[in-house]
């Protein structure tokens, strides 16, 4: 077996990303470019000043700056450029499949049409598949700090684009906004044929994960760190092999963990949970996929076998067909044997 470094090993693995907010890939340089193009003012004097503001004590502090950044996105081309920048970046990191979130309410509440948002994002994803070989699924997220009526309205706007949208999700401020608040809108989404996922157990309690499973009928839990507080829940997640889309650098930056050495992902793997590695909002949290893998590999002293297991989990947890999953897993086995 070739003994390449862990860095090189991670860089060269073909990977899938399942927990990525496209608005969270907005790098400061692109934000300034688009703001200038649209004559929108940013509250920071320079790219450097904006980068310095990316220091957060909790989820809400991050969300405040995330929504402020999104304000400069106005035209279809802006959403295309945002998505294309992400795809070219992850293509360099050997990401071959992405399942990404977009937050229409962040934009429609500002008077931007649903059509403008999705056309720009989808066109870039389609180009990414043709030109970069990155397959994709698109997930529409409801903002949980808004009311159920707003979510229903957004679902209505999504119906003409059912061929483009694979599933619906739930994100934004978790505490005080339990999954149960959206039980009826998720029931309607399921009825319309969408798959369902939800952020749960990041800052919120393990009870929110139970609600997401029982009331929203989710096929995946986004984050899910707090499942470890409830042994019965862990057993259920293991038994059903419900994937958890874990985001290490996000957890570090938002103080969900004080240090990557305290990150629970290895413990989760040891318990038999189907955990995956993702970047969440990489422009804000200091790293895309390779940085997330490398961060936990070094902090937790993960073996190459553990890393390959995490990458395989991402394909297993994806919405690719069984045939596509099996082909990727075979490719990963071959990669591991040779490295």
Residue pairs with C-beta under 8 A, 6 or more apart in sequence:
1 337
1 338
1 339
2 338
2 339
4 12
4 339
6 294
6 297
6 298
6 304
6 307
7 294
9 304
9 307
9 339
10 290
10 293
10 294
10 297
10 307
11 93
11 94
11 290
12 94
12 335
12 339
13 94
13 307
13 308
13 311
13 332
13 335
14 94
14 95
14 96
14 311
14 328
14 331
14 332
14 335
15 93
15 94
15 95
15 96
15 97
15 289
15 293
15 311
15 314
16 95
16 96
16 97
16 98
16 99
16 276
16 311
16 314
16 315
16 318
16 320
16 328
17 90
17 95
17 97
17 98
17 99
17 100
17 278
17 279
17 289
17 314
18 98
18 99
18 220
18 243
18 245
18 276
18 278
18 314
18 317
18 318
19 99
19 101
19 222
19 223
19 245
19 246
19 247
19 276
19 278
19 279
19 280
20 86
20 98
20 99
20 100
20 101
20 278
20 279
20 280
20 282
21 100
21 101
21 102
21 103
21 141
21 171
21 280
21 281
22 82
22 83
22 86
22 100
22 101
22 102
22 121
23 66
23 69
23 70
23 73
23 82
23 102
23 103
23 106
23 281
24 66
24 280
24 281
24 282
24 283
24 284
24 285
25 82
25 85
25 86
25 89
25 281
25 282
25 283
26 69
26 70
26 82
26 283
27 85
27 283
28 47
28 50
28 51
28 283
29 47
30 81
30 82
30 85
31 42
31 50
31 69
31 72
32 42
32 47
32 50
34 40
34 72
34 73
34 78
34 81
34 82
35 41
35 42
35 72
37 78
38 72
38 74
38 75
38 78
40 71
40 72
40 74
42 50
42 72
43 68
44 50
44 53
53 65
54 65
54 284
54 286
56 62
56 65
56 253
56 254
56 255
56 284
57 255
58 203
58 254
58 255
59 173
59 174
59 202
59 203
59 254
60 173
62 253
62 254
62 281
62 284
63 172
63 173
65 284
66 281
66 284
67 106
70 103
70 106
70 107
71 110
72 78
73 79
73 82
73 107
73 112
74 112
75 116
75 120
76 116
76 119
76 120
76 123
77 120
78 120
79 116
79 117
79 119
79 120
79 121
79 124
80 120
80 121
80 123
80 124
81 120
81 124
82 120
82 121
82 124
83 100
83 120
83 121
83 124
83 125
83 128
84 124
84 127
84 128
86 100
87 98
87 124
87 125
87 127
87 128
87 132
87 134
88 132
89 288
90 98
90 134
90 288
90 289
91 128
91 132
91 134
93 288
93 289
93 290
95 134
95 289
96 133
96 134
96 135
96 328
97 134
97 135
97 136
97 315
97 318
97 320
97 328
98 125
98 134
98 135
98 136
98 137
99 136
99 137
99 138
99 139
99 166
99 318
99 319
100 125
100 136
100 137
100 138
100 139
101 139
101 140
101 141
101 169
101 171
102 117
102 118
102 121
102 138
102 139
102 140
102 141
103 141
103 143
103 171
103 172
104 114
104 117
104 118
104 140
104 154
104 157
104 158
105 142
105 143
105 146
105 150
105 151
105 154
106 143
107 114
107 116
107 117
108 114
108 117
108 154
108 157
109 146
114 154
114 157
114 158
118 138
118 161
118 164
118 165
121 138
122 138
122 161
122 164
125 136
125 138
128 134
128 136
129 135
129 136
135 320
135 324
137 166
137 167
137 318
137 319
138 164
138 165
138 166
139 165
139 166
139 167
139 168
139 169
139 197
140 154
140 158
140 165
140 167
140 168
140 169
141 168
141 169
141 170
141 171
141 172
142 150
142 151
142 154
142 155
142 168
142 169
142 170
142 171
142 182
142 185
143 150
143 151
143 171
143 172
144 170
144 171
144 172
144 173
144 174
144 177
144 181
144 182
144 199
145 172
145 173
145 177
146 172
148 181
148 182
148 184
148 185
151 182
151 185
152 184
152 185
152 188
155 168
155 185
155 188
155 189
155 192
158 165
158 168
159 192
162 192
162 193
162 194
165 194
166 194
166 195
166 319
167 194
167 195
167 196
167 197
167 219
167 319
168 186
168 189
168 194
168 195
168 196
168 197
169 196
169 197
169 198
169 199
169 222
170 179
170 182
170 186
170 197
170 198
170 199
170 200
170 212
170 216
171 199
171 222
174 199
174 200
174 202
174 203
174 204
174 208
175 203
175 204
178 204
178 207
178 208
178 211
179 186
179 198
179 200
179 208
179 211
179 212
179 215
179 216
180 211
180 215
182 216
183 215
183 216
186 196
186 198
186 215
186 216
186 217
189 196
190 196
190 217
195 219
195 319
196 216
196 217
196 218
196 219
197 218
197 219
197 220
197 221
197 222
197 245
198 212
198 216
198 218
198 221
198 222
199 222
199 223
200 208
200 209
200 211
200 212
200 221
200 222
200 223
200 224
201 208
201 209
201 221
201 223
201 224
201 225
201 226
201 227
202 222
202 223
202 224
202 225
202 226
202 251
202 254
202 256
203 254
203 256
204 226
205 226
205 229
206 226
206 227
206 228
206 229
206 230
206 233
208 226
209 221
209 224
209 226
209 227
209 230
209 233
209 237
210 230
210 233
212 218
212 221
213 221
213 236
213 242
218 242
219 242
219 243
220 242
220 243
220 244
220 245
220 317
221 227
221 237
221 242
221 243
221 244
221 245
222 244
222 245
223 244
223 245
223 246
223 247
223 251
223 256
224 237
224 244
224 245
224 246
225 246
225 251
225 256
225 257
225 264
227 233
227 234
227 237
227 244
227 268
227 273
228 234
228 264
228 267
228 268
228 271
234 271
234 273
236 242
237 244
237 273
237 274
238 271
238 272
238 273
238 274
241 274
242 274
243 274
243 275
243 276
243 313
243 316
243 317
244 268
244 273
244 274
244 275
244 276
245 276
245 278
245 317
246 265
246 268
246 275
246 276
246 277
246 278
247 277
247 278
247 279
247 280
247 285
247 292
248 260
248 263
248 265
248 277
248 292
248 295
248 296
249 279
249 280
249 282
249 285
249 286
249 287
249 291
249 292
249 295
250 256
250 279
250 280
250 281
250 285
251 257
251 263
252 259
252 260
252 263
252 285
252 295
253 284
253 285
253 286
254 285
257 263
257 264
259 299
260 295
260 296
260 298
260 299
260 300
261 299
261 300
263 296
263 299
263 300
265 275
265 277
265 296
265 300
265 310
266 296
266 300
266 302
266 306
268 275
269 275
269 306
269 309
269 310
274 313
274 316
274 317
275 310
275 313
276 310
276 313
276 314
276 317
277 289
277 292
277 293
277 296
277 310
277 311
277 314
278 289
278 292
278 314
279 285
279 287
279 288
279 289
279 291
279 292
282 288
282 291
287 295
293 307
293 310
296 302
297 307
302 310
304 336
304 339
305 336
308 332
308 335
308 336
311 332
312 329
312 332
315 325
315 328
315 329
315 332
316 325
316 329
318 325
320 328
